[in-house]
Amino acid sequence: MAGKGKSGGSYRSAKSGRYVTKSYGKSHPRTTVKEAPGKSGSTGGSYRSAISGRFVTAKHGKANPKTTLREK
């Protein structure tokens, strides 16, 4: 598992919500989300698509748990 690195942010799995290595994140772009470096604050339980990186509705997030990540 990768921690928050100094350069370029970190990757999280949409399936488990856990941080993954950079190489895993790059080789699985449809199921991982790259987080911006220095990210702080809360998104209030929003859902983000692992495919596009954009925020999606709660309905879409709940219907597609393997390709969306719930951010807290």
mmCIF file of the N, C-alpha and C atoms, coordinates in Angstrom:
data_MODEL
# 
_entry.id   MODEL 
# 
loop_
_atom_site.group_PDB 
_atom_site.id 
_atom_site.type_symbol 
_atom_site.label_atom_id 
_atom_site.label_alt_id 
_atom_site.label_comp_id 
_atom_site.label_asym_id 
_atom_site.label_entity_id 
_atom_site.label_seq_id 
_atom_site.pdbx_PDB_ins_code 
_atom_site.Cartn_x 
_atom_site.Cartn_y 
_atom_site.Cartn_z 
_atom_site.occupancy 
_atom_site.B_iso_or_equiv 
_atom_site.pdbx_formal_charge 
_atom_site.auth_seq_id 
_atom_site.auth_comp_id 
_atom_site.auth_asym_id 
_atom_site.auth_atom_id 
_atom_site.pdbx_PDB_model_num 
ATOM 1   N N  . MET A 1 1  ? 0.832   -1.175 0.000   1.00 0.00 ? 1  MET A N  1 
ATOM 2   C CA . MET A 1 1  ? 0.000   0.000  0.000   1.00 0.00 ? 1  MET A CA 1 
ATOM 3   C C  . MET A 1 1  ? 0.879   1.242  0.000   1.00 0.00 ? 1  MET A C  1 
ATOM 4   N N  . ALA A 1 2  ? 0.456   2.221  -0.756  1.00 0.00 ? 2  ALA A N  1 
ATOM 5   C CA . ALA A 1 2  ? 1.249   3.444  -0.847  1.00 0.00 ? 2  ALA A CA 1 
ATOM 6   C C  . ALA A 1 2  ? 0.670   4.515  0.053   1.00 0.00 ? 2  ALA A C  1 
ATOM 7   N N  . GLY A 1 3  ? 1.534   5.235  0.677   1.00 0.00 ? 3  GLY A N  1 
ATOM 8   C CA . GLY A 1 3  ? 1.109   6.380  1.469   1.00 0.00 ? 3  GLY A CA 1 
ATOM 9   C C  . GLY A 1 3  ? 1.001   7.595  0.565   1.00 0.00 ? 3  GLY A C  1 
ATOM 10  N N  . LYS A 1 4  ? 0.734   8.728  1.127   1.00 0.00 ? 4  LYS A N  1 
ATOM 11  C CA . LYS A 1 4  ? 0.640   9.946  0.339   1.00 0.00 ? 4  LYS A CA 1 
ATOM 12  C C  . LYS A 1 4  ? 2.044   10.414 0.001   1.00 0.00 ? 4  LYS A C  1 
ATOM 13  N N  . GLY A 1 5  ? 2.393   10.274 -1.259  1.00 0.00 ? 5  GLY A N  1 
ATOM 14  C CA . GLY A 1 5  ? 3.733   10.618 -1.703  1.00 0.00 ? 5  GLY A CA 1 
ATOM 15  C C  . GLY A 1 5  ? 3.932   12.111 -1.860  1.00 0.00 ? 5  GLY A C  1 
ATOM 16  N N  . LYS A 1 6  ? 5.183   12.500 -2.042  1.00 0.00 ? 6  LYS A N  1 
ATOM 17  C CA . LYS A 1 6  ? 5.512   13.913 -2.185  1.00 0.00 ? 6  LYS A CA 1 
ATOM 18  C C  . LYS A 1 6  ? 5.208   14.442 -3.573  1.00 0.00 ? 6  LYS A C  1 
ATOM 19  N N  . SER A 1 7  ? 5.255   13.570 -4.579  1.00 0.00 ? 7  SER A N  1 
ATOM 20  C CA . SER A 1 7  ? 5.085   14.057 -5.942  1.00 0.00 ? 7  SER A CA 1 
ATOM 21  C C  . SER A 1 7  ? 3.908   13.402 -6.632  1.00 0.00 ? 7  SER A C  1 
ATOM 22  N N  . GLY A 1 8  ? 2.920   14.190 -7.002  1.00 0.00 ? 8  GLY A N  1 
ATOM 23  C CA . GLY A 1 8  ? 1.856   13.699 -7.845  1.00 0.00 ? 8  GLY A CA 1 
ATOM 24  C C  . GLY A 1 8  ? 0.640   13.082 -7.196  1.00 0.00 ? 8  GLY A C  1 
ATOM 25  N N  . GLY A 1 9  ? 0.535   13.043 -5.912  1.00 0.00 ? 9  GLY A N  1 
ATOM 26  C CA . GLY A 1 9  ? -0.655  12.513 -5.279  1.00 0.00 ? 9  GLY A CA 1 
ATOM 27  C C  . GLY A 1 9  ? -0.583  11.018 -5.078  1.00 0.00 ? 9  GLY A C  1 
ATOM 28  N N  . SER A 1 10 ? -1.718  10.428 -4.712  1.00 0.00 ? 10 SER A N  1 
ATOM 29  C CA . SER A 1 10 ? -1.773  9.004  -4.442  1.00 0.00 ? 10 SER A CA 1 
ATOM 30  C C  . SER A 1 10 ? -2.990  8.413  -5.128  1.00 0.00 ? 10 SER A C  1 
ATOM 31  N N  . TYR A 1 11 ? -3.055  7.093  -5.145  1.00 0.00 ? 11 TYR A N  1 
ATOM 32  C CA . TYR A 1 11 ? -4.150  6.379  -5.793  1.00 0.00 ? 11 TYR A CA 1 
ATOM 33  C C  . TYR A 1 11 ? -4.951  5.606  -4.762  1.00 0.00 ? 11 TYR A C  1 
ATOM 34  N N  . ARG A 1 12 ? -6.296  5.556  -4.981  1.00 0.00 ? 12 ARG A N  1 
ATOM 35  C CA . ARG A 1 12 ? -7.170  4.765  -4.123  1.00 0.00 ? 12 ARG A CA 1 
ATOM 36  C C  . ARG A 1 12 ? -8.030  3.863  -4.976  1.00 0.00 ? 12 ARG A C  1 
ATOM 37  N N  . SER A 1 13 ? -8.268  2.657  -4.484  1.00 0.00 ? 13 SER A N  1 
ATOM 38  C CA . SER A 1 13 ? -9.108  1.695  -5.178  1.00 0.00 ? 13 SER A CA 1 
ATOM 39  C C  . SER A 1 13 ? -10.579 2.061  -4.987  1.00 0.00 ? 13 SER A C  1 
ATOM 40  N N  . ALA A 1 14 ? -11.341 2.033  -6.077  1.00 0.00 ? 14 ALA A N  1 
ATOM 41  C CA . ALA A 1 14 ? -12.779 2.288  -5.981  1.00 0.00 ? 14 ALA A CA 1 
ATOM 42  C C  . ALA A 1 14 ? -13.487 1.087  -5.362  1.00 0.00 ? 14 ALA A C  1 
ATOM 43  N N  . LYS A 1 15 ? -12.899 -0.084 -5.486  1.00 0.00 ? 15 LYS A N  1 
ATOM 44  C CA . LYS A 1 15 ? -13.519 -1.290 -4.938  1.00 0.00 ? 15 LYS A CA 1 
ATOM 45  C C  . LYS A 1 15 ? -13.399 -1.353 -3.419  1.00 0.00 ? 15 LYS A C  1 
ATOM 46  N N  . SER A 1 16 ? -12.197 -1.098 -2.907  1.00 0.00 ? 16 SER A N  1 
ATOM 47  C CA . SER A 1 16 ? -11.981 -1.249 -1.466  1.00 0.00 ? 16 SER A CA 1 
ATOM 48  C C  . SER A 1 16 ? -11.899 0.075  -0.712  1.00 0.00 ? 16 SER A C  1 
ATOM 49  N N  . GLY A 1 17 ? -11.579 1.162  -1.420  1.00 0.00 ? 17 GLY A N  1 
ATOM 50  C CA . GLY A 1 17 ? -11.403 2.452  -0.773  1.00 0.00 ? 17 GLY A CA 1 
ATOM 51  C C  . GLY A 1 17 ? -10.025 2.628  -0.174  1.00 0.00 ? 17 GLY A C  1 
ATOM 52  N N  . ARG A 1 18 ? -9.170  1.626  -0.316  1.00 0.00 ? 18 ARG A N  1 
ATOM 53  C CA . ARG A 1 18 ? -7.835  1.671  0.258   1.00 0.00 ? 18 ARG A CA 1 
ATOM 54  C C  . ARG A 1 18 ? -6.842  2.293  -0.722  1.00 0.00 ? 18 ARG A C  1 
ATOM 55  N N  . TYR A 1 19 ? -5.767  2.825  -0.161  1.00 0.00 ? 19 TYR A N  1 
ATOM 56  C CA . TYR A 1 19 ? -4.700  3.354  -0.992  1.00 0.00 ? 19 TYR A CA 1 
ATOM 57  C C  . TYR A 1 19 ? -3.956  2.199  -1.652  1.00 0.00 ? 19 TYR A C  1 
ATOM 58  N N  . VAL A 1 20 ? -3.585  2.387  -2.910  1.00 0.00 ? 20 VAL A N  1 
ATOM 59  C CA . VAL A 1 20 ? -2.853  1.375  -3.664  1.00 0.00 ? 20 VAL A CA 1 
ATOM 60  C C  . VAL A 1 20 ? -1.568  1.990  -4.207  1.00 0.00 ? 20 VAL A C  1 
ATOM 61  N N  . THR A 1 21 ? -0.689  1.146  -4.704  1.00 0.00 ? 21 THR A N  1 
ATOM 62  C CA . THR A 1 21 ? 0.575   1.639  -5.229  1.00 0.00 ? 21 THR A CA 1 
ATOM 63  C C  . THR A 1 21 ? 0.350   2.414  -6.527  1.00 0.00 ? 21 THR A C  1 
ATOM 64  N N  . LYS A 1 22 ? 1.322   3.248  -6.847  1.00 0.00 ? 22 LYS A N  1 
ATOM 65  C CA . LYS A 1 22 ? 1.259   4.047  -8.069  1.00 0.00 ? 22 LYS A CA 1 
ATOM 66  C C  . LYS A 1 22 ? 1.170   3.140  -9.298  1.00 0.00 ? 22 LYS A C  1 
ATOM 67  N N  . SER A 1 23 ? 1.962   2.070  -9.322  1.00 0.00 ? 23 SER A N  1 
ATOM 68  C CA . SER A 1 23 ? 1.957   1.176  -10.481 1.00 0.00 ? 23 SER A CA 1 
ATOM 69  C C  . SER A 1 23 ? 0.608   0.479  -10.636 1.00 0.00 ? 23 SER A C  1 
ATOM 70  N N  . TYR A 1 24 ? -0.014  0.081  -9.513  1.00 0.00 ? 24 TYR A N  1 
ATOM 71  C CA . TYR A 1 24 ? -1.340  -0.529 -9.590  1.00 0.00 ? 24 TYR A CA 1 
ATOM 72  C C  . TYR A 1 24 ? -2.368  0.484  -10.092 1.00 0.00 ? 24 TYR A C  1 
ATOM 73  N N  . GLY A 1 25 ? -2.301  1.690  -9.563  1.00 0.00 ? 25 GLY A N  1 
ATOM 74  C CA . GLY A 1 25 ? -3.229  2.735  -9.986  1.00 0.00 ? 25 GLY A CA 1 
ATOM 75  C C  . GLY A 1 25 ? -3.149  3.030  -11.471 1.00 0.00 ? 25 GLY A C  1 
ATOM 76  N N  . LYS A 1 26 ? -1.937  3.087  -11.990 1.00 0.00 ? 26 LYS A N  1 
ATOM 77  C CA . LYS A 1 26 ? -1.754  3.363  -13.417 1.00 0.00 ? 26 LYS A CA 1 
ATOM 78  C C  . LYS A 1 26 ? -2.192  2.193  -14.289 1.00 0.00 ? 26 LYS A C  1 
ATOM 79  N N  . SER A 1 27 ? -2.051  0.973  -13.788 1.00 0.00 ? 27 SER A N  1 
ATOM 80  C CA . SER A 1 27 ? -2.430  -0.182 -14.602 1.00 0.00 ? 27 SER A CA 1 
ATOM 81  C C  . SER A 1 27 ? -3.918  -0.532 -14.483 1.00 0.00 ? 27 SER A C  1 
ATOM 82  N N  . HIS A 1 28 ? -4.629  0.095  -13.566 1.00 0.00 ? 28 HIS A N  1 
ATOM 83  C CA . HIS A 1 28 ? -6.072  -0.129 -13.386 1.00 0.00 ? 28 HIS A CA 1 
ATOM 84  C C  . HIS A 1 28 ? -6.820  1.207  -13.344 1.00 0.00 ? 28 HIS A C  1 
ATOM 85  N N  . PRO A 1 29 ? -6.775  1.990  -14.413 1.00 0.00 ? 29 PRO A N  1 
ATOM 86  C CA . PRO A 1 29 ? -7.365  3.332  -14.385 1.00 0.00 ? 29 PRO A CA 1 
ATOM 87  C C  . PRO A 1 29 ? -8.885  3.371  -14.238 1.00 0.00 ? 29 PRO A C  1 
ATOM 88  N N  . ARG A 1 30 ? -9.579  2.299  -14.604 1.00 0.00 ? 30 ARG A N  1 
ATOM 89  C CA . ARG A 1 30 ? -11.043 2.302  -14.501 1.00 0.00 ? 30 ARG A CA 1 
ATOM 90  C C  . ARG A 1 30 ? -11.542 2.006  -13.088 1.00 0.00 ? 30 ARG A C  1 
ATOM 91  N N  . THR A 1 31 ? -10.668 1.516  -12.234 1.00 0.00 ? 31 THR A N  1 
ATOM 92  C CA . THR A 1 31 ? -11.110 1.169  -10.875 1.00 0.00 ? 31 THR A CA 1 
ATOM 93  C C  . THR A 1 31 ? -10.283 1.849  -9.791  1.00 0.00 ? 31 THR A C  1 
ATOM 94  N N  . THR A 1 32 ? -9.471  2.829  -10.165 1.00 0.00 ? 32 THR A N  1 
ATOM 95  C CA . THR A 1 32 ? -8.719  3.591  -9.170  1.00 0.00 ? 32 THR A CA 1 
ATOM 96  C C  . THR A 1 32 ? -8.903  5.081  -9.404  1.00 0.00 ? 32 THR A C  1 
ATOM 97  N N  . VAL A 1 33 ? -8.756  5.849  -8.351  1.00 0.00 ? 33 VAL A N  1 
ATOM 98  C CA . VAL A 1 33 ? -8.884  7.300  -8.409  1.00 0.00 ? 33 VAL A CA 1 
ATOM 99  C C  . VAL A 1 33 ? -7.570  7.910  -7.968  1.00 0.00 ? 33 VAL A C  1 
ATOM 100 N N  . LYS A 1 34 ? -7.048  8.831  -8.767  1.00 0.00 ? 34 LYS A N  1 
ATOM 101 C CA . LYS A 1 34 ? -5.837  9.539  -8.379  1.00 0.00 ? 34 LYS A CA 1 
ATOM 102 C C  . LYS A 1 34 ? -6.252  10.778 -7.590  1.00 0.00 ? 34 LYS A C  1 
ATOM 103 N N  . GLU A 1 35 ? -5.716  10.900 -6.394  1.00 0.00 ? 35 GLU A N  1 
ATOM 104 C CA . GLU A 1 35 ? -6.036  12.044 -5.553  1.00 0.00 ? 35 GLU A CA 1 
ATOM 105 C C  . GLU A 1 35 ? -4.971  13.113 -5.717  1.00 0.00 ? 35 GLU A C  1 
ATOM 106 N N  . ALA A 1 36 ? -5.386  14.333 -5.690  1.00 0.00 ? 36 ALA A N  1 
ATOM 107 C CA . ALA A 1 36 ? -4.462  15.455 -5.836  1.00 0.00 ? 36 ALA A CA 1 
ATOM 108 C C  . ALA A 1 36 ? -3.540  15.539 -4.631  1.00 0.00 ? 36 ALA A C  1 
ATOM 109 N N  . PRO A 1 37 ? -2.289  15.952 -4.853  1.00 0.00 ? 37 PRO A N  1 
ATOM 110 C CA . PRO A 1 37 ? -1.382  16.098 -3.716  1.00 0.00 ? 37 PRO A CA 1 
ATOM 111 C C  . PRO A 1 37 ? -1.845  17.203 -2.783  1.00 0.00 ? 37 PRO A C  1 
ATOM 112 N N  . GLY A 1 38 ? -1.663  16.979 -1.501  1.00 0.00 ? 38 GLY A N  1 
ATOM 113 C CA . GLY A 1 38 ? -2.041  17.990 -0.517  1.00 0.00 ? 38 GLY A CA 1 
ATOM 114 C C  . GLY A 1 38 ? -3.532  18.125 -0.325  1.00 0.00 ? 38 GLY A C  1 
ATOM 115 N N  . LYS A 1 39 ? -4.294  17.130 -0.733  1.00 0.00 ? 39 LYS A N  1 
ATOM 116 C CA . LYS A 1 39 ? -5.741  17.177 -0.601  1.00 0.00 ? 39 LYS A CA 1 
ATOM 117 C C  . LYS A 1 39 ? -6.120  17.217 0.870   1.00 0.00 ? 39 LYS A C  1 
ATOM 118 N N  . SER A 1 40 ? -6.975  18.131 1.215   1.00 0.00 ? 40 SER A N  1 
ATOM 119 C CA . SER A 1 40 ? -7.457  18.188 2.587   1.00 0.00 ? 40 SER A CA 1 
ATOM 120 C C  . SER A 1 40 ? -8.903  18.623 2.580   1.00 0.00 ? 40 SER A C  1 
ATOM 121 N N  . GLY A 1 41 ? -9.564  18.415 3.675   1.00 0.00 ? 41 GLY A N  1 
ATOM 122 C CA . GLY A 1 41 ? -10.961 18.804 3.778   1.00 0.00 ? 41 GLY A CA 1 
ATOM 123 C C  . GLY A 1 41 ? -11.884 17.636 3.485   1.00 0.00 ? 41 GLY A C  1 
ATOM 124 N N  . SER A 1 42 ? -13.152 17.863 3.663   1.00 0.00 ? 42 SER A N  1 
ATOM 125 C CA . SER A 1 42 ? -14.145 16.822 3.479   1.00 0.00 ? 42 SER A CA 1 
ATOM 126 C C  . SER A 1 42 ? -15.032 17.139 2.292   1.00 0.00 ? 42 SER A C  1 
ATOM 127 N N  . THR A 1 43 ? -15.465 16.102 1.586   1.00 0.00 ? 43 THR A N  1 
ATOM 128 C CA . THR A 1 43 ? -16.390 16.282 0.470   1.00 0.00 ? 43 THR A CA 1 
ATOM 129 C C  . THR A 1 43 ? -17.809 15.944 0.884   1.00 0.00 ? 43 THR A C  1 
ATOM 130 N N  . GLY A 1 44 ? -18.018 15.624 2.153   1.00 0.00 ? 44 GLY A N  1 
ATOM 131 C CA . GLY A 1 44 ? -19.355 15.392 2.668   1.00 0.00 ? 44 GLY A CA 1 
ATOM 132 C C  . GLY A 1 44 ? -19.986 14.086 2.238   1.00 0.00 ? 44 GLY A C  1 
ATOM 133 N N  . GLY A 1 45 ? -19.191 13.053 1.954   1.00 0.00 ? 45 GLY A N  1 
ATOM 134 C CA . GLY A 1 45 ? -19.758 11.765 1.569   1.00 0.00 ? 45 GLY A CA 1 
ATOM 135 C C  . GLY A 1 45 ? -20.142 11.689 0.110   1.00 0.00 ? 45 GLY A C  1 
ATOM 136 N N  . SER A 1 46 ? -19.522 12.482 -0.735  1.00 0.00 ? 46 SER A N  1 
ATOM 137 C CA . SER A 1 46 ? -19.807 12.475 -2.163  1.00 0.00 ? 46 SER A CA 1 
ATOM 138 C C  . SER A 1 46 ? -19.240 11.243 -2.827  1.00 0.00 ? 46 SER A C  1 
ATOM 139 N N  . TYR A 1 47 ? -19.746 10.944 -4.006  1.00 0.00 ? 47 TYR A N  1 
ATOM 140 C CA . TYR A 1 47 ? -19.241 9.832  -4.799  1.00 0.00 ? 47 TYR A CA 1 
ATOM 141 C C  . TYR A 1 47 ? -18.443 10.379 -5.975  1.00 0.00 ? 47 TYR A C  1 
ATOM 142 N N  . ARG A 1 48 ? -17.339 9.694  -6.301  1.00 0.00 ? 48 ARG A N  1 
ATOM 143 C CA . ARG A 1 48 ? -16.501 10.088 -7.430  1.00 0.00 ? 48 ARG A CA 1 
ATOM 144 C C  . ARG A 1 48 ? -16.309 8.881  -8.331  1.00 0.00 ? 48 ARG A C  1 
ATOM 145 N N  . SER A 1 49 ? -16.424 9.092  -9.645  1.00 0.00 ? 49 SER A N  1 
ATOM 146 C CA . SER A 1 49 ? -16.207 8.033  -10.614 1.00 0.00 ? 49 SER A CA 1 
ATOM 147 C C  . SER A 1 49 ? -14.725 7.735  -10.750 1.00 0.00 ? 49 SER A C  1 
ATOM 148 N N  . ALA A 1 50 ? -14.358 6.450  -10.697 1.00 0.00 ? 50 ALA A N  1 
ATOM 149 C CA . ALA A 1 50 ? -12.968 6.060  -10.910 1.00 0.00 ? 50 ALA A CA 1 
ATOM 150 C C  . ALA A 1 50 ? -12.611 6.168  -12.386 1.00 0.00 ? 50 ALA A C  1 
ATOM 151 N N  . ILE A 1 51 ? -13.591 6.124  -13.258 1.00 0.00 ? 51 ILE A N  1 
ATOM 152 C CA . ILE A 1 51 ? -13.348 6.181  -14.694 1.00 0.00 ? 51 ILE A CA 1 
ATOM 153 C C  . ILE A 1 51 ? -13.049 7.601  -15.141 1.00 0.00 ? 51 ILE A C  1 
ATOM 154 N N  . SER A 1 52 ? -13.899 8.543  -14.765 1.00 0.00 ? 52 SER A N  1 
ATOM 155 C CA . SER A 1 52 ? -13.741 9.926  -15.224 1.00 0.00 ? 52 SER A CA 1 
ATOM 156 C C  . SER A 1 52 ? -13.074 10.832 -14.197 1.00 0.00 ? 52 SER A C  1 
ATOM 157 N N  . GLY A 1 53 ? -13.127 10.447 -12.919 1.00 0.00 ? 53 GLY A N  1 
ATOM 158 C CA . GLY A 1 53 ? -12.591 11.290 -11.863 1.00 0.00 ? 53 GLY A CA 1 
ATOM 159 C C  . GLY A 1 53 ? -13.548 12.381 -11.420 1.00 0.00 ? 53 GLY A C  1 
ATOM 160 N N  . ARG A 1 54 ? -14.715 12.409 -12.001 1.00 0.00 ? 54 ARG A N  1 
ATOM 161 C CA . ARG A 1 54 ? -15.703 13.446 -11.679 1.00 0.00 ? 54 ARG A CA 1 
ATOM 162 C C  . ARG A 1 54 ? -16.646 12.982 -10.576 1.00 0.00 ? 54 ARG A C  1 
ATOM 163 N N  . PHE A 1 55 ? -17.239 13.949 -9.891  1.00 0.00 ? 55 PHE A N  1 
ATOM 164 C CA . PHE A 1 55 ? -18.252 13.634 -8.899  1.00 0.00 ? 55 PHE A CA 1 
ATOM 165 C C  . PHE A 1 55 ? -19.506 13.159 -9.616  1.00 0.00 ? 55 PHE A C  1 
ATOM 166 N N  . VAL A 1 56 ? -20.178 12.173 -9.032  1.00 0.00 ? 56 VAL A N  1 
ATOM 167 C CA . VAL A 1 56 ? -21.411 11.630 -9.597  1.00 0.00 ? 56 VAL A CA 1 
ATOM 168 C C  . VAL A 1 56 ? -22.488 11.665 -8.519  1.00 0.00 ? 56 VAL A C  1 
ATOM 169 N N  . THR A 1 57 ? -23.725 11.421 -8.928  1.00 0.00 ? 57 THR A N  1 
ATOM 170 C CA . THR A 1 57 ? -24.830 11.431 -7.974  1.00 0.00 ? 57 THR A CA 1 
ATOM 171 C C  . THR A 1 57 ? -24.732 10.228 -7.040  1.00 0.00 ? 57 THR A C  1 
ATOM 172 N N  . ALA A 1 58 ? -25.372 10.347 -5.899  1.00 0.00 ? 58 ALA A N  1 
ATOM 173 C CA . ALA A 1 58 ? -25.386 9.245  -4.939  1.00 0.00 ? 58 ALA A CA 1 
ATOM 174 C C  . ALA A 1 58 ? -26.058 8.019  -5.555  1.00 0.00 ? 58 ALA A C  1 
ATOM 175 N N  . LYS A 1 59 ? -27.085 8.230  -6.360  1.00 0.00 ? 59 LYS A N  1 
ATOM 176 C CA . LYS A 1 59 ? -27.786 7.123  -7.010  1.00 0.00 ? 59 LYS A CA 1 
ATOM 177 C C  . LYS A 1 59 ? -26.835 6.354  -7.923  1.00 0.00 ? 59 LYS A C  1 
ATOM 178 N N  . HIS A 1 60 ? -26.059 7.081  -8.716  1.00 0.00 ? 60 HIS A N  1 
ATOM 179 C CA . HIS A 1 60 ? -25.096 6.442  -9.619  1.00 0.00 ? 60 HIS A CA 1 
ATOM 180 C C  . HIS A 1 60 ? -24.003 5.739  -8.812  1.00 0.00 ? 60 HIS A C  1 
ATOM 181 N N  . GLY A 1 61 ? -23.528 6.376  -7.767  1.00 0.00 ? 61 GLY A N  1 
ATOM 182 C CA . GLY A 1 61 ? -22.487 5.788  -6.937  1.00 0.00 ? 61 GLY A CA 1 
ATOM 183 C C  . GLY A 1 61 ? -22.912 4.489  -6.288  1.00 0.00 ? 61 GLY A C  1 
ATOM 184 N N  . LYS A 1 62 ? -24.136 4.452  -5.789  1.00 0.00 ? 62 LYS A N  1 
ATOM 185 C CA . LYS A 1 62 ? -24.641 3.241  -5.144  1.00 0.00 ? 62 LYS A CA 1 
ATOM 186 C C  . LYS A 1 62 ? -24.914 2.137  -6.158  1.00 0.00 ? 62 LYS A C  1 
ATOM 187 N N  . ALA A 1 63 ? -25.301 2.509  -7.374  1.00 0.00 ? 63 ALA A N  1 
ATOM 188 C CA . ALA A 1 63 ? -25.588 1.523  -8.414  1.00 0.00 ? 63 ALA A CA 1 
ATOM 189 C C  . ALA A 1 63 ? -24.317 0.949  -9.039  1.00 0.00 ? 63 ALA A C  1 
ATOM 190 N N  . ASN A 1 64 ? -23.182 1.643  -8.891  1.00 0.00 ? 64 ASN A N  1 
ATOM 191 C CA . ASN A 1 64 ? -21.921 1.220  -9.511  1.00 0.00 ? 64 ASN A CA 1 
ATOM 192 C C  . ASN A 1 64 ? -20.789 1.195  -8.484  1.00 0.00 ? 64 ASN A C  1 
ATOM 193 N N  . PRO A 1 65 ? -20.886 0.326  -7.482  1.00 0.00 ? 65 PRO A N  1 
ATOM 194 C CA . PRO A 1 65 ? -19.893 0.350  -6.407  1.00 0.00 ? 65 PRO A CA 1 
ATOM 195 C C  . PRO A 1 65 ? -18.480 -0.048 -6.814  1.00 0.00 ? 65 PRO A C  1 
ATOM 196 N N  . LYS A 1 66 ? -18.316 -0.767 -7.917  1.00 0.00 ? 66 LYS A N  1 
ATOM 197 C CA . LYS A 1 66 ? -16.977 -1.196 -8.322  1.00 0.00 ? 66 LYS A CA 1 
ATOM 198 C C  . LYS A 1 66 ? -16.228 -0.123 -9.104  1.00 0.00 ? 66 LYS A C  1 
ATOM 199 N N  . THR A 1 67 ? -16.936 0.880  -9.596  1.00 0.00 ? 67 THR A N  1 
ATOM 200 C CA . THR A 1 67 ? -16.258 1.931  -10.362 1.00 0.00 ? 67 THR A CA 1 
ATOM 201 C C  . THR A 1 67 ? -16.462 3.314  -9.755  1.00 0.00 ? 67 THR A C  1 
ATOM 202 N N  . THR A 1 68 ? -16.999 3.392  -8.554  1.00 0.00 ? 68 THR A N  1 
ATOM 203 C CA . THR A 1 68 ? -17.134 4.672  -7.872  1.00 0.00 ? 68 THR A CA 1 
ATOM 204 C C  . THR A 1 68 ? -16.552 4.570  -6.465  1.00 0.00 ? 68 THR A C  1 
ATOM 205 N N  . LEU A 1 69 ? -16.149 5.687  -5.953  1.00 0.00 ? 69 LEU A N  1 
ATOM 206 C CA . LEU A 1 69 ? -15.519 5.747  -4.643  1.00 0.00 ? 69 LEU A CA 1 
ATOM 207 C C  . LEU A 1 69 ? -16.264 6.755  -3.800  1.00 0.00 ? 69 LEU A C  1 
ATOM 208 N N  . ARG A 1 70 ? -16.663 6.373  -2.609  1.00 0.00 ? 70 ARG A N  1 
ATOM 209 C CA . ARG A 1 70 ? -17.337 7.315  -1.715  1.00 0.00 ? 70 ARG A CA 1 
ATOM 210 C C  . ARG A 1 70 ? -16.285 8.041  -0.912  1.00 0.00 ? 70 ARG A C  1 
ATOM 211 N N  . GLU A 1 71 ? -16.264 9.338  -1.052  1.00 0.00 ? 71 GLU A N  1 
ATOM 212 C CA . GLU A 1 71 ? -15.287 10.165 -0.335  1.00 0.00 ? 71 GLU A CA 1 
ATOM 213 C C  . GLU A 1 71 ? -15.922 10.719 0.920   1.00 0.00 ? 71 GLU A C  1 
ATOM 214 N N  . LYS A 1 72 ? -15.144 10.745 1.974   1.00 0.00 ? 72 LYS A N  1 
ATOM 215 C CA . LYS A 1 72 ? -15.670 11.225 3.256   1.00 0.00 ? 72 LYS A CA 1 
ATOM 216 C C  . LYS A 1 72 ? -15.033 12.503 3.661   1.00 0.00 ? 72 LYS A C  1 
# 
